[in-house]
């Protein structure tokens, strides 16, 4: 019960400390915060792999459904109830939640594959490239403006080239569809900038709990 109380208290205090001025803050990123970003994106990558594995297991054995949904929610609650010092246990539970979430989304992914496999490939490729670029920027950047400039430019360019390559393989689409797709990706990257800024600000304020951070964004 104390774990849940401290969780909601920290959420309230973090929201109170974070404002528009934090978004414009370009102070030097400390080594501690930079290492926190590495852990966040590395854990996110592992969770994405676990989720993809869960979706693949559903395609093989049709395991996705209400049971995997309840199991996913149960793992999330278990993570929040686990003390911070049990880091390995919390990461393992987060991976389990990602696996079960992937299995739960398996029927939708299977339907997308049957209708048009290029949609799934484009979505996965664009998302993976975007987070990959931000992970690389987080490892190399020393100042926040470099983090966002490098992440935005490399993410936008990589996604654009990759989507054009996918269109050349699977066939072209209507101009309006392309506009909506690129505009949606632009908004998505914009949200990533805000989330990254918020992660840095919370880390500067002492909130280095990356498992809970990823759990809230699942």
MOSUL-V562988 format. One record per pair of residues at least 4 apart in sequence whose ideal C-beta (glycine too) atoms are under 6 Angstrom apart, sorted by the first residue. I is the first residue (numbers start at 1). J is the second residue. Records with the same first field share a line. If there is no record, write none. Layout:
I=J + J
This chain:
3=81
7=80
14=202 + 207
17=205
18=22 + 201
22=201
23=197
26=144 + 145
29=33 + 34
33=200 + 203
36=203 + 208
37=138
38=42 + 139
39=43 + 210
40=210
41=135 + 138
43=210 + 214
44=214
47=98
50=95 + 98 + 99
51=98 + 101 + 102
54=99 + 102 + 103
55=102 + 106 + 109
57=61 + 63 + 103
58=63 + 64 + 103 + 106
59=110
63=103
64=68 + 103 + 104 + 106 + 107
68=100 + 103 + 104
69=104
71=100
72=97 + 100 + 101 + 104
75=93 + 96 + 97
76=97 + 215
78=93
79=90 + 93 + 94 + 215
82=86 + 89 + 90
84=209
86=90
90=211
91=211
94=211
105=109
106=110
112=119 + 120
113=117 + 120
118=122 + 166 + 170
121=125
122=163 + 166
125=162
126=159 + 185
128=132
129=158 + 159
130=155
133=151 + 154 + 155
134=151
137=141 + 147 + 150 + 151
141=146 + 147
145=149
146=150
148=152 + 193
150=154
151=155
154=158
155=189
159=185
166=170
167=172
173=177 + 178
179=183
202=207
203=208
